[in-house]
Amino acid sequence: MVRTSLLEACAAKARCVTVEIETAAQLLDFGKRIGDGPRSREQLEGAVAIHNLLQQQGVAYLADEVGMGKTYVTLGAIALFRH
């Protein structure tokens, strides 16, 4: 039995384009809007994770405590789809 990774299956369908953190950091500047620090990095990582999940699975859920930056993460994920 041959096991195919999700990324390989995605690439075979030629519809999924995942984004790396470094690439997203060049496209999105969370630090400029909310200040450099761990929070902006966490939101960048969240935007990349949500983008990649949506590309691979077609659905993703984003939930956390109030004030953790879900809006920035969501807008970041949407912005990644534009690039």
C-alpha positions as CSV (number, residue, x, y, z in Angstrom):
1,M,0.0,0.0,0.0
2,V,1.4,3.4,-1.0
3,R,0.9,6.2,1.4
4,T,0.6,9.7,-0.1
5,S,1.0,12.7,2.0
6,L,-1.6,15.4,2.0
7,L,0.8,17.8,0.4
8,E,1.6,15.3,-2.3
9,A,-2.0,14.6,-3.0
10,C,-2.7,18.4,-3.0
11,A,0.1,19.0,-5.5
12,A,-1.2,16.2,-7.7
13,K,-4.5,17.9,-7.9
14,A,-2.7,21.2,-8.8
15,R,-5.2,23.2,-6.7
16,C,-3.5,23.6,-3.4
17,V,-0.7,26.1,-2.8
18,T,0.6,26.1,0.7
19,V,2.5,29.1,2.0
20,E,5.6,29.1,4.2
21,I,6.1,31.4,7.2
22,E,9.0,33.2,5.6
23,T,7.0,33.9,2.4
24,A,4.0,35.1,4.4
25,A,6.3,37.4,6.5
26,Q,7.3,39.1,3.3
27,L,3.7,39.5,2.1
28,L,2.1,40.5,5.4
29,D,3.5,43.0,7.8
30,F,1.7,42.4,11.1
31,G,4.5,44.0,13.0
32,K,3.9,47.4,11.3
33,R,0.2,47.3,12.4
34,I,0.4,45.8,15.9
35,G,4.1,46.2,16.8
36,D,6.9,43.7,16.6
37,G,6.9,40.9,19.2
38,P,5.6,37.5,19.9
39,R,2.0,38.4,19.3
40,S,2.6,39.5,15.7
41,R,4.6,36.3,15.0
42,E,1.8,34.2,16.5
43,Q,-0.8,35.9,14.3
44,L,1.4,35.4,11.2
45,E,1.7,31.7,12.0
46,G,-2.1,31.5,12.6
47,A,-2.8,33.2,9.2
48,V,-0.4,30.7,7.5
49,A,-2.0,27.8,9.3
50,I,-5.6,28.8,8.4
51,H,-4.6,29.5,4.8
52,N,-2.9,26.1,4.4
53,L,-5.8,24.3,6.1
54,L,-8.3,25.9,3.8
55,Q,-6.2,25.0,0.8
56,Q,-5.8,21.4,1.9
57,Q,-9.1,20.6,3.6
58,G,-11.5,23.2,2.3
59,V,-12.5,24.1,5.9
60,A,-10.9,25.5,9.0
61,Y,-12.0,26.7,12.4
62,L,-10.4,29.6,14.2
63,A,-11.3,29.9,17.9
64,D,-9.5,31.3,21.0
65,E,-9.9,33.7,23.8
66,V,-11.2,37.2,23.3
67,G,-8.6,39.7,22.3
68,M,-6.1,37.2,20.8
69,G,-6.2,38.6,17.3
70,K,-8.7,36.4,15.3
71,T,-9.5,39.3,13.1
72,Y,-5.9,39.9,12.1
73,V,-5.4,36.2,11.6
74,T,-8.5,36.0,9.4
75,L,-7.6,39.1,7.4
76,G,-4.0,37.7,7.0
77,A,-5.3,34.4,5.6
78,I,-7.6,36.2,3.2
79,A,-4.6,38.4,2.1
80,L,-2.5,35.3,1.4
81,F,-5.2,34.0,-1.0
82,R,-4.8,37.2,-3.0
83,H,-1.1,36.5,-3.6
